[in-house]
């Protein structure tokens, strides 16, 4: 975005609700679990996605 061309105004959201950080973390955890269930895969130690395969490639 080029600020010289156009002035940008930030508008406060009108929908939604305020939640505490703990509530947000719980919601985020539930959403991540749902996504993992939907798309497969497991969660790694640092929260990254781990893909597993059963195919063995031999040269």
C-alpha positions, -999 to 999 in steps of 0.1 A, spaced: 0 0 0 13 34 -9 4 60 18 13 89 -5 -17 81 -28 -45 76 -4 -52 83 33 -63 52 51 -88 52 80 -90 23 105 -127 16 114 -135 -2 147 -154 -34 142 -191 -33 150 -197 -71 153 -181 -96 176 -174 -96 213 -144 -89 235 -127 -119 251 -98 -123 275 -65 -136 263 -72 -170 279 -106 -172 262 -89 -163 229 -62 -190 234 -89 -216 241 -109 -206 210 -77 -207 189 -68 -241 202 -103 -255 194 -102 -240 158 -67 -255 152 -79 -289 164 -109 -287 141 -87 -277 111 -63 -306 119 -92 -330 120 -106 -317 88 -74 -316 68 -53 -343 85 -19 -341 100 -7 -337 135 6 -308 155 44 -306 161 62 -295 192 62 -258 182 26 -258 169 37 -264 133 20 -291 112 36 -325 109 28 -346 78 31 -383 79 33 -407 50 33 -445 47 48 -446 12 84 -459 11 105 -446 -18 134 -468 -27 161 -461 -53 
